[in-house]
Structures are given as C-alpha cells and as structure tokens.
Amino acid sequence: MLQNQRPKGFSQITIYIRAFTAISYIVMGIYVFMRRSVLPVSDGVAMIMSFLIIIYGIFRGWGAYNAYKSNS
C-alpha cells in the first residue's frame, strides 16, 4: 500500500509538465497552420495535421486540468 504513494512534489511537477506539453502542442499546431511550408506535404494535408495537433493539445490540456483538480 505504501509503495503506491508518491511524494507531493512529484505530482506537482508532473502536472506542470503535462500543462507545458499541452501548450507546446497547441503552439506547434498554430505554427504549422501559419507556415504550411514547414511540412513537405500539400497545403491541405498540412492544414489537417495542424488542426489535429491543436485538438490533441487541447485533449492533453484537459487531462492536465483534470489531474490538477484531482490533486487539489
């Protein structure tokens, strides 16, 4: 039972890493959307990929938010 308990600081750092990762995905998706020539694919495919990256970043942000709320 005791081995499943983690130090409180570890949980806080994990939440910050999750939030940073979510923000990074959203910024990367916006960057790919603004500069579609970054990827060696057609503009349509780059736009779809940028939307998928942004949606994934929002999904990761939602997970970080839920982890923050359950930790509080």
C-alpha positions as CSV (number, residue, x, y, z in Angstrom):
1,M,0.0,0.0,0.0
2,L,2.7,2.5,0.9
3,Q,4.6,1.9,-2.4
4,N,1.7,3.4,-4.4
5,Q,2.0,6.7,-2.6
6,R,4.1,9.4,-4.3
7,P,5.7,12.4,-2.8
8,K,3.5,15.5,-3.2
9,G,6.2,17.5,-5.1
10,F,6.3,14.7,-7.7
11,S,2.7,15.2,-8.5
12,Q,3.0,18.9,-8.8
13,I,5.9,18.6,-11.2
14,T,4.0,16.1,-13.3
15,I,1.1,18.5,-13.6
16,Y,3.4,21.3,-14.8
17,I,5.0,19.0,-17.4
18,R,1.5,18.0,-18.7
19,A,0.4,21.6,-18.9
20,F,3.7,22.6,-20.7
21,T,3.3,19.7,-23.1
22,A,-0.3,20.7,-23.9
23,I,0.7,24.4,-24.5
24,S,3.6,23.2,-26.7
25,Y,1.3,21.1,-28.9
26,I,-1.2,24.0,-29.3
27,V,1.6,26.4,-30.3
28,M,3.1,23.9,-32.7
29,G,-0.3,23.3,-34.3
30,I,-0.7,27.1,-34.8
31,Y,2.8,27.4,-36.2
32,V,2.2,24.6,-38.7
33,F,-1.1,26.3,-39.7
34,M,0.5,29.7,-40.2
35,R,3.6,28.3,-42.1
36,R,2.3,25.3,-44.0
37,S,5.6,25.1,-46.0
38,V,7.3,23.7,-42.8
39,L,6.0,20.2,-43.7
40,P,6.9,18.6,-47.0
41,V,3.3,17.8,-47.9
42,S,0.5,19.7,-49.7
43,D,-1.2,22.7,-48.0
44,G,-4.4,20.7,-47.4
45,V,-2.7,17.9,-45.6
46,A,-0.6,20.4,-43.5
47,M,-3.8,22.2,-42.5
48,I,-5.5,19.0,-41.4
49,M,-2.4,18.0,-39.5
50,S,-2.3,21.4,-37.8
51,F,-5.9,21.0,-36.7
52,L,-5.2,17.5,-35.4
53,I,-2.2,18.8,-33.4
54,I,-4.2,21.6,-31.9
55,I,-7.1,19.2,-31.0
56,Y,-4.5,16.8,-29.4
57,G,-3.0,19.7,-27.4
58,I,-6.5,20.6,-26.1
59,F,-7.0,17.0,-25.2
60,R,-3.7,17.0,-23.3
61,G,-4.6,20.3,-21.6
62,W,-7.9,18.8,-20.5
63,G,-6.0,15.8,-19.0
64,A,-3.6,18.2,-17.2
65,Y,-6.6,20.2,-15.8
66,N,-8.3,17.1,-14.5
67,A,-5.0,16.0,-12.9
68,Y,-4.7,19.4,-11.3
69,K,-8.3,19.3,-10.0
70,S,-8.0,15.8,-8.6
71,N,-4.7,16.7,-6.9
72,S,-6.1,19.8,-5.2
